[in-house]
Amino acid sequence: MTTGSLNAEATDTGTETASRALVGLEGDCAALRLTPLSQPELLEFLDNVHTAQQLLQAAVLHAVREVGRRGIPADQGAPSARAWLRGVLRISPGAAGRLLAQAEAVDRNPELDAAVADGRVNAEQLAAITTALTELPDDLSPQIRGEAAATLADWAPHLDPVGLRTAGRRILHHVAPDIAEAVEGRWLHQQEREAHAHRHVTLSPLGHGRVRLESVTAGHLDHAWPGSGRTTSR
């Protein structure tokens, strides 16, 4: 047996031992009687267990990403990674999709990965950050996308998931304001074109010489860029 195979075997054994020990510890925590604990002890227990739960999220995401990298779902005949996760973990399609998106986000953004792994970003905050990253333009450079992820991770200790979701809608204005203005301009132009294309007038006879007029017209589209604060003018 070569040195490499010995190291691989040792690593595999260590990982297996650690994961089994972790399951055992979780079981012990779940079985604990909390009634005898004093209030400070109970609050410390709650904080510690919640922190451990968030840290485990990083381990789950790393495992999900490695499964995808090895092509295991395809090798096992699954139609998609989402379907495979749904079956193996017995979770909903939505939950499987979120796991895949978050696993990809931490894989592509080392600073975000580190923030999740050391507990600075919890599971709900990560969901908000991942949503914000998926809503960025597809043609955005990896550097700017990484800056957006790192910035949101830096804000996580000060914002709850709702606050991060709100901040995420404006993150491009923070890390790349020039690009944000250009993207906003393209979005407004697209909306104007769609409004113009769907304008129409409908005349419906009501009898007795009356006609109902219904119309959809293209007004001035100075509105509705998410987070812009602009109002509609007509």
ChimeraX attribute file (.defattr): number of C-alpha atoms within 10 A of each C-alpha:
attribute: neighborCount
match mode: 1-to-1
recipient: residues
	/A:1	5
	/A:2	7
	/A:3	8
	/A:4	9
	/A:5	10
	/A:6	11
	/A:7	11
	/A:8	12
	/A:9	12
	/A:10	12
	/A:11	12
	/A:12	12
	/A:13	12
	/A:14	12
	/A:15	12
	/A:16	12
	/A:17	11
	/A:18	12
	/A:19	12
	/A:20	12
	/A:21	12
	/A:22	13
	/A:23	11
	/A:24	12
	/A:25	12
	/A:26	14
	/A:27	11
	/A:28	11
	/A:29	13
	/A:30	11
	/A:31	9
	/A:32	9
	/A:33	9
	/A:34	12
	/A:35	8
	/A:36	9
	/A:37	11
	/A:38	10
	/A:39	10
	/A:40	9
	/A:41	12
	/A:42	14
	/A:43	12
	/A:44	12
	/A:45	15
	/A:46	12
	/A:47	12
	/A:48	11
	/A:49	15
	/A:50	14
	/A:51	15
	/A:52	13
	/A:53	15
	/A:54	19
	/A:55	20
	/A:56	17
	/A:57	20
	/A:58	24
	/A:59	14
	/A:60	13
	/A:61	22
	/A:62	18
	/A:63	13
	/A:64	19
	/A:65	21
	/A:66	14
	/A:67	14
	/A:68	16
	/A:69	10
	/A:70	10
	/A:71	12
	/A:72	14
	/A:73	19
	/A:74	13
	/A:75	8
	/A:76	9
	/A:77	9
	/A:78	14
	/A:79	10
	/A:80	12
	/A:81	19
	/A:82	20
	/A:83	17
	/A:84	19
	/A:85	22
	/A:86	17
	/A:87	14
	/A:88	9
	/A:89	9
	/A:90	12
	/A:91	14
	/A:92	14
	/A:93	15
	/A:94	11
	/A:95	14
	/A:96	21
	/A:97	17
	/A:98	16
	/A:99	20
	/A:100	18
	/A:101	19
	/A:102	28
	/A:103	24
	/A:104	17
	/A:105	24
	/A:106	23
	/A:107	16
	/A:108	15
	/A:109	18
	/A:110	14
	/A:111	18
	/A:112	26
	/A:113	23
	/A:114	16
	/A:115	21
	/A:116	24
	/A:117	19
	/A:118	13
	/A:119	19
	/A:120	19
	/A:121	27
	/A:122	23
	/A:123	18
	/A:124	14
	/A:125	23
	/A:126	27
	/A:127	20
	/A:128	21
	/A:129	28
	/A:130	23
	/A:131	18
	/A:132	22
	/A:133	23
	/A:134	13
	/A:135	10
	/A:136	17
	/A:137	13
	/A:138	9
	/A:139	7
	/A:140	11
	/A:141	9
	/A:142	11
	/A:143	10
	/A:144	14
	/A:145	23
	/A:146	19
	/A:147	19
	/A:148	26
	/A:149	26
	/A:150	20
	/A:151	18
	/A:152	26
	/A:153	24
	/A:154	16
	/A:155	15
	/A:156	20
	/A:157	14
	/A:158	9
	/A:159	16
	/A:160	15
	/A:161	18
	/A:162	12
	/A:163	14
	/A:164	24
	/A:165	21
	/A:166	15
	/A:167	20
	/A:168	25
	/A:169	18
	/A:170	18
	/A:171	23
	/A:172	24
	/A:173	16
	/A:174	14
	/A:175	16
	/A:176	14
	/A:177	13
	/A:178	12
	/A:179	15
	/A:180	18
	/A:181	13
	/A:182	11
	/A:183	15
	/A:184	16
	/A:185	13
	/A:186	12
	/A:187	14
	/A:188	17
	/A:189	13
	/A:190	12
	/A:191	17
	/A:192	16
	/A:193	13
	/A:194	12
	/A:195	16
	/A:196	14
	/A:197	11
	/A:198	10
	/A:199	12
	/A:200	11
	/A:201	9
	/A:202	10
	/A:203	10
	/A:204	10
	/A:205	10
	/A:206	9
	/A:207	8
	/A:208	6
	/A:209	6
	/A:210	9
	/A:211	12
	/A:212	10
	/A:213	10
	/A:214	11
	/A:215	10
	/A:216	12
	/A:217	13
	/A:218	17
	/A:219	13
	/A:220	11
	/A:221	18
	/A:222	13
	/A:223	14
	/A:224	14
	/A:225	15
	/A:226	11
	/A:227	11
	/A:228	11
	/A:229	8
	/A:230	12
	/A:231	11
	/A:232	10
	/A:233	9
	/A:234	8
